Amino acid sequence: MGFACVTGAAGGIGRATVARLRADGYRIAATVVEGGAPYDQADLAEPLALVLGSEAHGLADDLVAEADLRVTIPMAGPTESLNVAMAGTVLAFEVLRRRRG
């Protein structure tokens, strides 16, 4: 147990996935474009499952509502969001950086 990263790029995130992760002891962190804690200030203590939505639609509102926390990657300039692969990379790096201390 420790860290998991699940994406909705293939439409594979649903209540069953979140329920299984929670049953396995993970806290659920939903990634959102706005309204979440900045990733570098968020409580990313493990066990943690980062749940990332599709690039086009993000996560379903009900999944965001069920999450233990919401995480945002602040954007500078005209950029609205990162693609899901880049967002996952940034967030996974932050979790691993903290693990190393």
C-alpha positions as CSV (number, residue, x, y, z in Angstrom):
1,M,0.0,0.0,0.0
2,G,1.1,3.6,-0.4
3,F,0.4,5.4,-3.7
4,A,-1.9,4.8,-6.7
5,C,-2.7,6.9,-9.6
6,V,-5.9,6.2,-11.6
7,T,-7.0,8.1,-14.7
8,G,-10.3,8.4,-16.5
9,A,-8.7,8.8,-19.9
10,A,-10.3,5.5,-20.9
11,G,-13.5,6.1,-19.0
12,G,-12.5,3.6,-16.4
13,I,-13.2,5.5,-13.2
14,G,-16.5,5.0,-11.4
15,R,-17.9,4.5,-8.0
16,A,-16.8,0.9,-7.9
17,T,-13.2,1.9,-8.5
18,V,-13.3,4.5,-5.8
19,A,-15.0,2.1,-3.4
20,R,-12.4,-0.5,-4.0
21,L,-9.5,1.9,-3.4
22,R,-11.2,3.2,-0.2
23,A,-11.8,-0.4,1.0
24,D,-8.1,-1.1,0.4
25,G,-7.3,1.8,2.8
26,Y,-6.5,4.6,0.3
27,R,-7.6,8.2,0.8
28,I,-9.0,9.5,-2.4
29,A,-7.6,12.8,-3.9
30,A,-9.6,14.1,-6.9
31,T,-7.9,16.4,-9.3
32,V,-9.8,19.5,-10.3
33,V,-9.1,22.5,-12.5
34,E,-10.3,25.0,-9.8
35,G,-11.2,24.9,-6.2
36,G,-8.7,22.4,-4.9
37,A,-5.8,22.8,-2.6
38,P,-2.6,23.7,-4.6
39,Y,-0.7,20.4,-5.1
40,D,2.4,21.7,-3.3
41,Q,0.3,22.6,-0.2
42,A,-2.2,19.7,-0.2
43,D,-2.1,16.8,2.3
44,L,-0.7,14.1,0.1
45,A,0.2,11.7,2.9
46,E,0.0,8.1,2.0
47,P,-1.9,5.8,1.5
48,L,-3.2,8.0,-1.3
49,A,-5.0,7.4,-4.6
50,L,-4.8,10.3,-7.1
51,V,-7.8,10.2,-9.3
52,L,-7.5,12.1,-12.6
53,G,-10.4,12.7,-15.0
54,S,-10.3,12.8,-18.7
55,E,-8.8,15.7,-20.5
56,A,-12.0,16.7,-22.1
57,H,-14.4,16.4,-19.2
58,G,-12.5,16.0,-16.0
59,L,-14.0,13.8,-13.2
60,A,-17.7,13.3,-12.7
61,D,-19.2,15.6,-10.0
62,D,-20.3,12.7,-7.9
63,L,-16.7,11.3,-7.8
64,V,-15.3,14.7,-6.9
65,A,-17.9,14.9,-4.1
66,E,-16.9,11.5,-2.7
67,A,-13.2,12.4,-2.6
68,D,-11.4,13.0,0.7
69,L,-9.6,16.0,-0.8
70,R,-9.4,18.0,-4.0
71,V,-6.1,18.9,-5.6
72,T,-5.3,21.6,-8.2
73,I,-2.2,22.3,-10.3
74,P,-2.1,26.1,-10.5
75,M,-1.7,27.4,-14.0
76,A,0.2,30.6,-15.0
77,G,-0.7,32.7,-18.0
78,P,-3.2,31.6,-20.7
79,T,-2.8,27.9,-20.0
80,E,-6.2,26.4,-18.7
81,S,-5.0,22.9,-17.8
82,L,-2.5,20.2,-18.5
83,N,-3.2,17.0,-20.3
84,V,-3.9,14.0,-18.0
85,A,-0.4,12.5,-18.6
86,M,1.4,15.7,-17.6
87,A,-0.9,16.3,-14.6
88,G,-0.3,12.7,-13.4
89,T,3.4,13.2,-13.8
90,V,3.5,16.4,-11.8
91,L,1.4,15.0,-9.0
92,A,3.3,11.7,-8.8
93,F,6.6,13.5,-8.7
94,E,5.3,15.6,-5.8
95,V,4.2,12.5,-3.8
96,L,7.6,10.9,-4.4
97,R,9.5,14.0,-3.6
98,R,7.8,14.2,-0.2
99,R,8.4,10.5,0.4
100,R,12.2,11.1,0.0
101,G,12.0,13.9,2.5
